[in-house]
Amino acid sequence: MAWTISHGTITHETIEPSYTTIATLGQHLAHTLPGDKWALLREVFDPRTSCDRASFSPAYALRMAAALDQAAAHRLMPRNWGELAGRLAAAARRAAAAGDRWVWS
């Protein structure tokens, strides 16, 4: 199974990582972010939340993008996981810039 995440590229394609990939990234995010930033992301990155669809307002997507960027730049974030976090942050910013909801399904 995989997530379908909106605004994956500038042409609005999707990003489609597996549930396992997102859960693993979530572990890295939880270890590199302060609690308040992790709380912004936990709904979709923590497999214990049992979320199978989420939709975030443009303003919330911007806050999520900032947290993802912070984690991607953290010295303890493995490079390949940081790249994924950066791609997701860019998608969140594209959704916000377009005034769209950032949708995970």
C-alpha positions in Angstrom: 0.0 0.0 0.0 1.1 3.5 -0.7 0.2 7.1 0.1 -0.8 9.4 -2.7 0.4 12.9 -1.7 -0.7 15.9 -3.8 1.4 18.6 -5.3 4.5 16.3 -5.8 6.0 18.4 -8.6 5.5 21.8 -10.2 3.0 20.1 -12.6 1.0 18.9 -9.6 1.8 15.2 -9.9 1.7 13.1 -6.8 4.4 11.6 -4.6 3.5 7.9 -3.8 5.7 6.5 -1.0 4.8 3.3 0.7 3.2 3.3 4.1 6.5 1.7 5.4 8.6 4.4 3.8 6.5 7.1 5.5 6.6 5.3 8.8 10.4 5.0 8.6 10.7 8.7 7.7 8.5 9.4 10.7 10.9 7.7 13.0 13.7 9.9 11.7 11.5 13.0 12.0 10.6 12.1 15.6 14.3 11.9 16.5 15.4 15.1 14.8 12.6 17.5 15.6 11.5 19.2 18.8 8.2 18.0 20.2 6.1 20.9 18.9 7.4 20.4 15.3 6.9 16.6 15.5 3.3 17.2 16.7 2.6 19.1 13.4 3.6 16.0 11.4 2.6 13.1 13.6 -0.9 12.6 12.1 0.6 11.2 8.9 4.1 10.0 9.9 3.3 8.0 13.0 1.9 4.6 12.1 0.1 4.4 15.4 -2.3 7.2 14.5 -4.0 4.9 11.9 -4.6 7.8 9.5 -5.5 6.7 6.0 -6.5 10.1 4.6 -5.6 13.6 5.6 -6.2 17.1 4.2 -4.3 20.1 5.4 -5.1 23.8 4.9 -2.6 26.0 3.0 -1.5 27.6 6.3 -1.0 24.3 8.0 0.8 22.9 5.0 3.3 25.8 5.3 3.9 25.0 8.9 4.4 21.4 8.0 6.9 22.4 5.2 8.9 24.4 7.7 9.1 21.4 10.1 10.1 19.1 7.2 12.8 21.5 6.0 14.1 21.7 9.6 14.3 17.9 9.9 15.9 17.6 6.4 18.7 20.0 7.3 19.4 18.3 10.7 22.8 16.8 11.1 21.4 13.5 12.3 19.0 13.1 9.4 20.3 10.4 7.0 20.8 12.0 3.6 18.3 9.9 1.6 15.6 10.5 4.3 16.4 14.2 4.3 15.9 14.3 0.5 12.4 12.7 0.9 11.6 15.2 3.7 12.7 18.0 1.4 10.5 16.7 -1.5 7.5 16.6 0.8 8.2 20.1 2.1 8.3 21.4 -1.4 5.0 19.7 -2.2 3.5 21.3 0.9 4.7 24.7 -0.1 3.3 24.2 -3.7 -0.1 23.4 -2.3 0.0 26.4 0.0 1.2 28.7 -2.8 -1.7 27.6 -5.0 -4.2 28.1 -2.1 -5.0 24.4 -2.3 -5.4 21.9 0.5 -2.4 19.4 0.8 -4.0 16.0 0.5 -2.7 12.6 1.6 -4.8 9.7 0.6 
